[in-house]
Every structure is written in structure tokens, then in C-alpha cells.
Amino acid sequence: MIFSDFIEELRQKEIEITFSGGKLKYSGPDKNITPELIEKLRKFKGKLIKYFWPEELSYLMPINPEGSQIPLFVVHGDNGNYIISEYLGQDQPVYGFFHPGSEGEKIPYRSVKEMSESYIDMVRKVNPDGPFYLIGYSFGGVLAFEMAVKMQMSGYKVPFLVLIDSMCPATKDKIMWEKGLFRIIRKNFLSPARISVKRFFKLLICELYILRKIPIPADKRAFYMWIKYLKLSGRYSPPKFDGDMLLFRSTGNPFSYKTLGWKPLVNNIKIIEIDGKHLDIFIGEDRNDILRTEVQKYLNYINRLN
């Protein structure tokens, strides 16, 4: 039987399917809920979750809802959602957060804390009681960190936290010293000021589209999301996380601190370097192999401890 035929069978037998609390739930006439039907529900579990996925979970998508392991939530992992999920296999549920603003709409969040609270609400509709396994890429790592802290404060366990080339907003990079006073001023003050002015006007254009209720053009969306994330990070002061962190860092990351500023905020931190620039993290099999195998190792290690 193919999936579309099974959906039609559910309609004919008046079986209602919902997804809540991380589980499929079904109801209908008792005579139609047969052992054969329940077996088909098990067979099509993953496809049913995707088909009946709640609208309120708009930014959270089921990459692989199958499996019996503790679900893994990837925050803004982009293509890495699939790279990680495919490697970990069918028994490892993986859910991925996609970017608000990716369809040209306004990013509604005013702070990292507000955004993380919204994401936590979505996570808890899939995995109500934890423990919580989190991965975050770039700004998604900042969100994952704040989510981990908030979950801990609420009494939940967060034994698995992985950040991928995410810089800690609380740490300011060192002044770049050059030969000559003018070079120092130009590199550390004049150039940043000029860049800020350019960013302001580019963002203003995006905001005008939003004001007119027109989707931001596709060629401007990446900038809009990036500059909004930059502003949210700039206003965020991360607290301490009572746990360990696995941190991937690209060798092309210009930030001078090896731990990207996270070391004072966690108990222990393990650093894995990946060759290339920030945007190259998920490009190329060599990089993907390092990322996938190290995530798998860390996942196995945490699962043994818990």
C-alpha cells in the first residue's frame, strides 16, 4: 500500500489523526480501529507526522520523526539538518528549526530571550519532558545556548549541547594593532563605521518592503536575516550554562579567541576545527565527515552517561 491510499482509507473509516506531545494520536469508530489499521499507523509513522504536522510549529520541521532515541533538535542548521540526520540513521529522530524571514516576511522577535522562549515552546510540543539534545549553527548556536540555559532553569536536563561556528555575543574581539596610528584608527573605527552606515541603508530598504506588506525580494533576504540576527546578538548577554559543550570552529573564523568566547560560560568545552570559512561548514564531504562523525561520537558518549 502506498501512503496516499492509506490517507484515503483513514478518511473513509473516519479516523482522525493528530500529533501532540511528540506522539501520533488517533480516534474514530471502535469497529474501524483494527489491529491491521494500528499496524499501518506504525508503518507510516514518519510520513503521518509530516502530513499532520501542526501549523503552529511553523519554524520547526520533522527531518526524521522516526526512531526510539532521544530527539535531536538542530537550530538553523540549514543543509546540515539533512547531512546530520542521514548519517545518524532512522532510529535517531531529528527536528530542524528553519529561519524566520526566509520567505521574505518580517522577523517578529525583539530579543534572543524572546526568540528562544518561542523555540522552546515548539520543542516541548514534540518532546514535553526532555531530556533535550540541542545543536545550533552560527546564530542558531546562540539560540541553542539560551534555550539550554532556560530549560535548565526550568528543571529540565540538557546533557547534549553542540555549537557550530557560533560566536559568543558577550565577548568582544581584541583591537587589531597595525603599524601607524592612522592604520589602527582606520581598521578598528573608520571601517566599522562605514560598514554600519551601508548596513543601515540596506536594512532600511528591507524594512520598507515589510512596511508595504510586500515580501522582501529573494536576493535581499539573506542580508535581512543576517543583520537582524546581528542586532539580536548585540543585545544579548548570555548567562552561565551548567554543563559541557562540543564546539566546532572553522579555521577561517577571524575571531581571535579559540573557544569563540564560550569557555567562561560552560563547565568544559571540546573544540573540533573544520578547515575553511564559516559558510563552508556544510560544503564538501571531508568537512561533512568530520562534523557527522564527531556529532555521532559525542551523541554515543552522552547516551552512555545517561
C-alpha positions as CSV (number, residue, x, y, z in Angstrom):
1,M,0.0,0.0,0.0
2,I,1.2,3.5,-0.8
3,F,0.8,6.4,1.6
4,S,-1.8,8.3,-0.4
5,D,-4.0,5.2,-0.4
6,F,-3.7,4.9,3.4
7,I,-4.7,8.6,3.8
8,E,-7.8,7.9,1.8
9,E,-8.5,4.8,3.9
10,L,-8.3,6.9,7.0
11,R,-10.9,9.3,5.6
12,Q,-13.3,6.6,4.6
13,K,-13.0,5.0,8.1
14,E,-13.5,8.4,9.8
15,I,-10.2,8.0,11.6
16,E,-8.9,11.4,12.9
17,I,-5.1,11.7,13.3
18,T,-3.4,14.4,15.4
19,F,0.2,14.9,16.5
20,S,0.8,16.2,20.0
21,G,3.2,15.6,22.9
22,G,5.6,14.0,20.4
23,K,3.2,11.2,19.6
24,L,0.6,10.3,17.0
25,K,-2.9,10.1,18.4
26,Y,-5.9,8.6,16.6
27,S,-9.6,8.4,17.3
28,G,-12.7,7.1,15.4
29,P,-15.3,4.4,15.4
30,D,-14.2,1.5,17.5
31,K,-15.1,-1.0,14.8
32,N,-12.7,0.7,12.4
33,I,-9.7,0.7,14.7
34,T,-8.5,-2.8,14.0
35,P,-5.1,-4.4,14.6
36,E,-4.4,-4.1,10.8
37,L,-5.1,-0.3,11.0
38,I,-2.8,0.1,14.0
39,E,0.0,-1.8,12.2
40,K,-0.4,0.5,9.2
41,L,-0.2,3.5,11.6
42,R,3.1,2.2,12.8
43,K,4.4,1.6,9.3
44,F,3.6,5.1,8.1
45,K,4.5,6.8,11.4
46,G,7.1,9.2,9.9
47,K,5.0,10.2,6.9
48,L,1.9,10.7,9.1
49,I,3.8,13.1,11.4
50,K,4.9,15.1,8.5
51,Y,1.5,15.1,6.9
52,F,-0.4,16.1,10.0
53,W,2.3,18.5,11.3
54,P,0.7,21.3,13.4
55,E,0.6,24.7,11.8
56,E,1.8,26.4,15.0
57,L,5.1,24.6,14.6
58,S,5.9,26.7,11.5
59,Y,9.6,27.1,12.1
60,L,10.2,23.6,13.4
61,M,10.2,20.8,10.8
62,P,10.4,17.0,11.2
63,I,13.5,16.0,9.4
64,N,13.3,12.4,10.6
65,P,10.5,11.8,13.1
66,E,11.1,8.1,13.2
67,G,13.1,6.2,15.8
68,S,13.3,5.4,19.5
69,Q,16.2,7.6,20.6
70,I,16.0,11.0,22.4
71,P,15.1,13.6,19.7
72,L,17.8,15.9,18.5
73,F,16.9,19.5,17.7
74,V,19.0,21.4,15.2
75,V,18.7,25.2,15.3
76,H,19.2,26.9,12.0
77,G,21.3,24.1,10.7
78,D,20.3,24.8,7.1
79,N,21.6,21.9,4.9
80,G,23.3,20.5,7.9
81,N,19.9,19.3,9.2
82,Y,19.8,16.6,6.5
83,I,23.5,15.9,6.5
84,I,23.4,15.1,10.2
85,S,20.1,13.2,10.1
86,E,21.0,11.0,7.2
87,Y,24.3,10.0,8.9
88,L,22.7,9.2,12.3
89,G,20.2,6.8,10.8
90,Q,16.5,6.1,11.0
91,D,16.5,5.3,14.8
92,Q,17.6,8.9,15.6
93,P,14.8,11.4,15.5
94,V,15.9,14.8,14.2
95,Y,13.9,18.0,14.1
96,G,15.2,21.2,12.5
97,F,14.5,24.9,13.0
98,F,14.3,26.9,9.9
99,H,14.9,30.6,9.6
100,P,12.1,33.1,10.2
101,G,12.3,35.6,7.4
102,S,13.2,33.0,4.8
103,E,10.0,33.7,2.8
104,G,10.6,37.5,2.9
105,E,8.4,38.0,5.9
106,K,9.2,40.1,9.0
107,I,11.3,38.5,11.7
108,P,8.9,39.1,14.7
109,Y,11.4,38.6,17.6
110,R,12.9,41.5,19.5
111,S,15.4,39.6,21.6
112,V,17.3,36.3,21.8
113,K,15.4,35.5,25.0
114,E,12.0,36.1,23.3
115,M,13.0,34.0,20.3
116,S,14.4,31.2,22.5
117,E,11.2,31.1,24.5
118,S,9.2,30.7,21.3
119,Y,11.5,27.9,20.1
120,I,11.3,26.1,23.5
121,D,7.5,26.1,23.3
122,M,7.8,24.3,19.9
123,V,10.4,21.9,21.2
124,R,8.2,20.9,24.1
125,K,5.3,20.1,21.9
126,V,7.5,17.4,20.3
127,N,9.4,16.3,23.4
128,P,7.4,17.6,26.5
129,D,9.6,16.2,29.3
130,G,13.1,16.0,27.9
131,P,16.0,15.5,28.2
132,F,16.9,17.9,25.4
133,Y,19.6,17.5,22.8
134,L,20.5,20.7,21.0
135,I,22.7,21.7,18.1
136,G,23.0,25.2,16.8
137,Y,24.8,26.7,13.8
138,S,26.0,30.3,13.7
139,F,23.3,32.5,15.3
140,G,21.4,29.3,15.8
141,G,24.1,28.3,18.3
142,V,23.4,31.5,20.3
143,L,19.7,30.5,20.4
144,A,20.5,26.9,21.3
145,F,22.7,28.1,24.2
146,E,19.9,30.3,25.6
147,M,17.4,27.5,25.1
148,A,19.7,25.2,27.1
149,V,20.1,27.7,29.9
150,K,16.3,28.4,30.1
151,M,15.5,24.6,30.1
152,Q,17.9,24.0,32.9
153,M,16.4,26.9,34.9
154,S,13.0,25.2,34.4
155,G,14.4,21.9,35.9
156,Y,15.0,20.0,32.6
157,K,18.1,18.2,31.7
158,V,20.2,19.4,28.7
159,P,23.1,16.9,28.6
160,F,23.9,17.5,24.9
161,L,24.8,20.9,23.5
162,V,26.7,21.3,20.3
163,L,27.6,24.7,18.7
164,I,28.8,25.0,15.1
165,D,30.9,28.1,14.5
166,S,28.9,30.3,16.8
167,M,30.5,33.3,18.4
168,C,29.6,34.3,22.0
169,P,28.0,37.7,21.9
170,A,29.4,38.7,25.3
171,T,33.0,38.5,24.1
172,K,34.4,41.5,22.1
173,D,37.3,40.7,19.9
174,K,40.6,42.3,20.5
175,I,41.7,45.5,18.9
176,M,43.7,44.8,15.7
177,W,47.1,46.6,16.1
178,E,48.7,47.9,13.0
179,K,51.9,49.9,12.3
180,G,50.9,53.5,12.5
181,L,48.2,55.3,14.4
182,F,46.1,56.1,11.3
183,R,46.0,52.4,10.3
184,I,44.8,51.4,13.7
185,I,42.0,54.0,13.6
186,R,41.0,53.1,10.1
187,K,40.9,49.3,10.7
188,N,39.2,49.5,14.2
189,F,37.0,52.5,13.9
190,L,36.6,54.1,10.5
191,S,36.0,50.9,8.5
192,P,33.4,49.6,11.0
193,A,31.6,52.9,11.0
194,R,31.4,52.9,7.2
195,I,30.2,49.4,7.1
196,S,27.5,50.3,9.7
197,V,26.2,53.1,7.5
198,K,25.9,50.8,4.5
199,R,24.1,48.2,6.6
200,F,21.7,50.8,7.9
201,F,20.5,51.8,4.4
202,K,20.3,48.2,3.1
203,L,18.2,47.3,6.2
204,L,16.0,50.3,5.6
205,I,15.2,49.1,2.1
206,C,14.1,45.7,3.6
207,E,12.0,47.4,6.2
208,L,10.3,49.4,3.6
209,Y,9.1,46.2,1.8
210,I,7.8,44.9,5.2
211,L,6.0,48.2,5.9
212,R,4.3,48.0,2.5
213,K,3.4,44.4,3.3
214,I,5.4,43.1,0.3
215,P,7.8,40.1,0.8
216,I,11.4,41.1,0.8
217,P,13.0,40.1,-2.6
218,A,14.8,36.8,-2.5
219,D,18.2,38.5,-3.2
220,K,17.9,40.6,-0.1
221,R,16.6,38.0,2.4
222,A,19.9,36.6,3.5
223,F,21.2,40.0,4.3
224,Y,17.9,40.9,6.2
225,M,18.1,37.7,8.3
226,W,21.8,38.2,9.0
227,I,21.6,41.8,10.1
228,K,18.5,41.1,12.3
229,Y,20.4,38.2,14.0
230,L,23.4,40.5,14.4
231,K,21.2,43.1,16.2
232,L,19.6,40.4,18.4
233,S,23.0,39.0,19.4
234,G,24.4,42.5,20.2
235,R,21.7,43.0,22.8
236,Y,22.1,39.6,24.4
237,S,24.2,38.8,27.4
238,P,24.4,35.0,27.9
239,P,24.4,33.6,31.4
240,K,26.3,30.5,32.6
241,F,25.3,27.1,31.4
242,D,25.8,24.3,33.9
243,G,27.1,21.7,31.5
244,D,29.6,20.8,28.8
245,M,29.8,21.9,25.2
246,L,31.1,20.5,21.9
247,L,32.2,23.4,19.7
248,F,33.0,23.2,16.0
249,R,35.1,26.1,14.8
250,S,36.0,26.9,11.2
251,T,39.7,27.6,10.6
252,G,38.8,30.7,8.6
253,N,36.8,32.2,11.5
254,P,38.6,35.6,12.2
255,F,37.6,35.7,15.9
256,S,40.8,35.7,17.9
257,Y,39.5,33.6,20.9
258,K,40.0,29.9,20.3
259,T,36.8,29.0,22.1
260,L,34.9,31.8,20.4
261,G,34.2,33.3,23.8
262,W,32.2,30.4,25.3
263,K,34.8,29.0,27.7
264,P,33.8,31.1,30.8
265,L,30.1,30.1,30.4
266,V,30.4,26.3,30.4
267,N,31.9,23.7,32.6
268,N,34.0,22.0,29.9
269,I,34.4,22.7,26.2
270,K,35.8,20.4,23.5
271,I,36.9,22.1,20.2
272,I,36.9,20.5,16.8
273,E,38.4,22.5,14.0
274,I,37.0,22.3,10.4
275,D,39.0,23.6,7.5
276,G,37.5,26.5,5.6
277,K,35.3,29.6,6.2
278,H,32.1,30.0,8.2
279,L,29.8,29.4,5.2
280,D,31.8,26.4,4.0
281,I,31.0,24.3,7.1
282,F,28.4,22.1,5.3
283,I,30.2,22.1,1.9
284,G,32.4,19.1,0.9
285,E,32.5,15.5,2.1
286,D,35.7,16.0,4.1
287,R,34.0,18.7,6.3
288,N,30.8,16.7,6.5
289,D,32.6,13.6,7.6
290,I,34.3,15.4,10.4
291,L,31.0,17.0,11.5
292,R,28.9,13.9,11.3
293,T,31.4,11.5,12.9
294,E,32.2,13.9,15.8
295,V,28.5,14.5,16.5
296,Q,27.9,10.7,16.5
297,K,30.8,10.2,18.9
298,Y,29.5,12.8,21.3
299,L,26.0,11.5,21.0
300,N,27.2,8.0,21.9
301,Y,29.2,9.4,24.8
302,I,26.2,11.3,26.2
303,N,23.8,8.4,25.7
304,R,26.2,6.1,27.7
305,L,26.3,8.6,30.5
306,N,22.5,8.9,30.6
